[in-house]
Amino acid sequence: MLDLTDIRSELGNHYDLAPSVDLAAEMPEIYARMDRVVSPPDFAIYAPYIKAINALKKERNAVILAHNYMTPQIYHGIADVVGDSLQLAIEATRVEADVIVQCGVHFMAETSKILNPSKTVLIPDMDAGCSLAESITAEGIAEMRAKYPGAPVVTYVNTTAEVKAASDICCTSSNAAQIVAAQESDTVIMTPDKYLAQNVAKDVPHKRIVWWDGACIVHEQFTAQDLRDFRASEPTTRIIAHPECPPDVVAEADFSGSTSGIIDYVNSERPEKALLVTECSMGSNIANAMPDVDFVGPCNMCPFMKMITLEKVLWTLHSMQGAVEVDPEVADRARVAVQRMIDVSRAQAA
């Protein structure tokens, strides 16, 4: 557990982090990316951190990878690469910097370390976990293999290195259907997200998909009745759901896709109003790029993603603490599963 009192004291000895309207005014290009969702007073608070972090990145030869669920000040203010789990995994293989700072949850940092064993991978808060990653273990994979002998295990990247190492291939929400369809076996085991598995089963009806009983705490909270009620009051709003939502929720939506798929859909369709049935920061992070779209309605916050803050990013770059390590033997086996996913995705994109 990070001691924020000590961190603030140490950072205060090295950086001027007082809110600054003048400094904010020196960053018009950065603020223009988020001014629809971040007020000028708030940006004056963030500006000193953004300046310090961007300067430290150069000193440390560091790159910041940020998931789509990061807050706008991270997503637009300091990130070098943004995207969903697949995009970040692919970009992690292309990183030339010595240091990777993962603005996301722990399994994402582990994935970057698996793909870059010789690099330093930092996460600003080691306690930034994931309900899906915590729902499955390598023993759970063995249990599924015993129940369905010979069936390949397709594991969501939202898992620990040990679980990836026990699997045949990984997938993300953006390529899960393609990965499953590419398996030679008629029966395919999917772990750990039961809702993603059930939604993929509809897209790949020629496969028998069996699944582990896991779920995302953000997406499992949405209900089909929520969407029906919203559509009754806002009939012209486009409803867009993440495939980690229950199947009856996805059935009520106009479109379902990964975080990158959601961004692509809204960007191409440009609905007047859009309800994103996913984590709250999604709409905030794409609002400025799509000023003609009104992002409305309820969303759910991921408490783990929101543990990553500008203050913690500055601390991890300043102190070089928060290094993520993966046992080399585990990493070698996990790398095979992750690389297979990347190879399949690249081949299908070609």
Buried (B, 14 or more C-beta within 10 A) or exposed (E): EBEEEEBEEBBEEEBEBEBBEEBBEEBEEBBEBBBBBBEEEBBBBBBBBBBBBBEBBEEBEBBBBBBBBBBBBBBBBBBBBBBBBBBBBBBBEEBEBEBBBBBBBBBBBBBBBBBBEEBBBBBBBBEBBBBBBBBBBBEBBEEBBEEBEEBBBBBBBBBBBBBBBBBBBBBBBBBBBBBBBBBEBEBBBBBBBBBBBBBBBBBBEEBBBBBBEBBBBBBBBBBBEBBEEBBEEBEEBBBBBBBBBBBBBBBBBBBBBBBBBBBBBBEEEEBEBBBBBBBBBBBBBBBBEBEEBBBBBEBBEBEBBBBBBBBBBBBBBBEEBBBBEBEEEBBEBBBBBBBBBBEBBEEEEE
